[in-house]
Amino acid sequence: MTEKKWQGDTFGNNCMHRWLIAMLRHSDVRIYYVFAAVCVIPFCLLFSPGARHAYRYFRRRWHNGCVKALWHTYVNHVLFSQVVIDRFAMFAGKKMSLQVEGHDAFKRLAQGEEGFVMLSAHVGCYEMAGYELVSDSKPFNALVYGGEKASVMRGRQQLFGHNNIHMIPIRTDMSHLFEIDRALSAGEIVSIPADRVYGSPRTVTVNLLGAAAELPLGPFQVPAMRQLNVVTVNVMKTSTRGYTAYVKVLDYDKQAPRKQQVQQLATAYAAELEQVLRRFPTQWYNYFEFWK
């Protein structure tokens, strides 16, 4: 289980982040793209444990040959560096374009009286959803890693605070569950990452890319307890300054036994995630031993 541990926060310290934000205010993001691709990523490929996990992902899940898997590992890290740079560029006031497929489904749920759950994954850049997937009538509550750097949390708050988005840090004492319950009881939107086990060891097993994988039980149990609607949102990088969000409502039998509802939701979530990964295989950013 030691290989499944993940740091969870953004690389660097607060001073480094402030410097990067200041520089990005007055320069083109592509300069940093090139610097990362040429000077940073080769170093990461040699010394980062994440590179080994990415390499195995391409070898085992996509059946790449050695050379192709190595190349895709490099591309994967380059794209991830661009996503991180884009995030800080947003904090610096830069704008990214976002297209949304399935926006009507989101708006229909947002206009209803009941709350609903949005499930995300560590692919692409989910934070970009804060541009368009917001609601004037419903507060948006996003579950985030509680140990994140202060500079990142501050940037998120400045960027998304005016969009009626409230962040709920994941806490080791599990007190964030009370905030989730309050939000859903009030008919609000709750966004939960559903592809990393953190805090609770309880999991649900699904098939993803041809192999068994464990997902955290909580993100699927929360909506099942209230028979709420659930959508997946995956925001993928599609151009230098452009992203596309793929929104899909998950079908499940709300009258089935609770355990069956949870399994149906987890299976539907994994199927949608797999469909996105088949279109964007190099934008998978879980750098630990994900599969059993």
N, C-alpha and C positions, 0 to 999 in steps of 0.2 A: 504493500500500500504506500510505501514511501515515494514511489514514482508518481503517484496520483496527486501529490501535494503541489500546489501552485501558489506563487507569491501573491497574485491578485492585484497588485498596485502597479502604477505606471513607473517605468524605469526613470531614475534620476532623482535629484532632490529639489526642494522648492526653489532654491536660488537658480538652479539650472533651468527650471521651467519658466520662471519669471523672465530670465534672459532670452529664452527662445521666443516667448510671446512678444517681447519688445522688438526683437529682430524681425519677426514675421509681420509686424505692423507696417514695415517699410520695405519689404522685399518680396520677391516672387517665391511661392512654395516650391517651384520646380528646381530652384537652386539647392534646396535642402533635400529634395528627392535624389538629385544626382550625388550629392555629398554622401548621403546614407548608402546608396547603392554601391558606390565605389570604395568608400573608406570605412563604413561601419559594418555592413552586412557580411563581407568576407571574414571579418574578425568574429562575428557572431556564429558563423557557420563552423568555425574552428573550435570555439570555446563554449558556446551555449548548449546546455542540455536540450533545450527546445528544438534545436536543429536536428538532433538525433531522432526525436519523436516525430518531427515533420517528415524526415526521410523515411521512417518506418510507415508513416501514414501513406505516403505515395507508393511505397513498395508493396504493402500488404492490402491496402484498400483499393488502389487503382492499378496494381500489378505492373507498375513501371519497371523498366530495366534500371540497372544501377546508374548509368549516366543520366537518363531521363529523370529519375527520381532526385538525383543531386541537383539538376537544373531546376526542377520544379520546387525544390526546397529553397533554392536561392530566390526564385521568383516570389514564392510565398513570403519570405522575409522582407523582400523589397516592398511588396504590397502592404505588408503589415506596418513597415516604417512609414509609408505614405499615409496610411490611415491615422497613425499617431500624429504625424505632422499636420494632417488636415484638422485633427481635433484641436491642436494648439493654434492653428490658423484661425479657426472659428473663435477661440477665446480672444484672439487678437483683433477680431472684427471682420475677418475675411468672410466671404459668402461662397457657399457651395450650392450647386443646383441639385434639386431632388425631384425625381419623377416617382409617382406612386401608382402601382398596379393593385387594384382592389380598394381604392380610396372610398368608393361608394359604400362598401361593406362596413368600413370603419365609421363613416359618417352616420350610417343608419343606426349602429349600436350606440354611438355617442349621443344621438338624439333621443334614445330611449330612457326610461326612468331607472332601469336596473344598471348596476355597475357591471363591469366585465373585466376579464383578465387578458392581458397581452403577454405572450411568451416570446422571448428572444433567445438568441444563441450567440456564441462568440465567433461569428463569421461576419465579413464585411465590416461595417461601422454602424452599429445600432443607434449611437447617439445622434446621427444625422436625422433620425425620425423626429427629433424635436423641432425641426423646421415646419413640417406639414401635419404630422399626426397629433394634432392638439384639438381641444374642444373648448369653446367658449362657455358651454353649459356644464361641463363636468371637469372637476380637478383631475389632474393626471399625476399619479404617484408612482415613482420609479424606484424599484429596489436596487441599491447599488452596494458595492463592496465597502464596508465600513472602515477598512484600513487604508483607503486611498489617500494620496498626498493632498495636503491642504490647498496647494495651488490648483490642482485639478478640480477639487470640490468647489472651490471659489469660482473657477471659470465656468463650471456647469451652472452654478447658481446664477451668475451674471447673465449667462446666455439664455437659460431656459426659465428663469424666474418670471419674466413678463409673459410667458406662454402658459401660465397656470400650471406649471410642472413643479411638483414637490418631491424631493429625494428622501427615501427611507434607507438609511444605512443598515446593512446586515450586522447584527450584534451577536456576540458569542453567547449572551444570556437569552437569546431568542426573543427579546422584547419587541423586535420589529414585527412579530406576528400579530401583536395587539394593534399596531398601526395599520397593518393590512386589513385586519378584521373591521376596524373602525371605518376605513375608506370604502370597503365593499358594502358595509351596512348603510353607508350614506349615499350609495349609488354612484360611486366614483370609479375611475379607471385605475387599475393596478398593473404595472409592468414588472414581470419577473423573468430573470434569466433562468433557463430550464435545462442547461447542458453541463452544469458543474455541481458536483456534490460538495456542499460546504455546511459545516455546523452539525447537521443531523446525518447519521449513517444510513438512514432508511432510503431505499432506492427502488426503482422499478426497472425491469429488464426489457429492452427493445432490440429489434434488429435494425442496424444502421450500416449501410454499405456492405452488406453480406456477412456481418459478424455481430455477436451479442455485445451490447453496451449497457451500462448502468446509468440511468438518469435519476436526479433527485426526486423523491416522492412528493415533496411539498408543493411544487408549482402545479401539479396536476390534482392534488388532493384539495387544494384551496377552492378552485371553482366547482369541483365535484360536490363538496359539502353543501354548496348553495344552489347547485344546478345552474350555474351561470354560463353565459356565452364565453367562448375562448377564441382568440385569434393569434396566429403567429405572424411576426413581423421580422423579416430579414432584409437588411439594407446593404446592398452590395455596391462596391466601387465599379463604375462602368466607364469612366473617362477621367482625365486629369483632375477636373474639378466637378465631376458629376457622379451622382449616386442614384440607384433605383431601389425603392422599397417595395417588397413583395408582401402583400397582406392577404392572409387566407383564414377564413373562419373554419374552425375544426368541428367536425360532426362527431357527436357521441350520444348514446342513449341515456337521457337524463332520468329515465325511470328504472334503469338497471341497478343492481346492487353496487354499492360504493366502490368496492374493489374492481369491479368490471368497468365502471366509468373511468376510474383512474388509468387502467390499462388501455382502454380505448383512446383516451386523450394522449397518453404517452406514445402509443403506436402511431396515431395520426400526426403528432408533432414530429416524430422521427421520419415519417414518410415525407412530410413537407420539407424538412431539413435536408433530406437526401436529394430531393428534387432540385433544390437550390444548389447543393454542392455539385451535382452533375453538370450544372451550367457554369459554376465558378469553383472548380476543385482547388484552386490555389489560394482561396480566401478562407481557409480553415485555420483558426487561430487558437486552438486548444493545444498548448505545448506541454502535454503530459501524456501518460499512457492511458488513453481514453477507453480503448476496448479491453474486454476481459482477456 
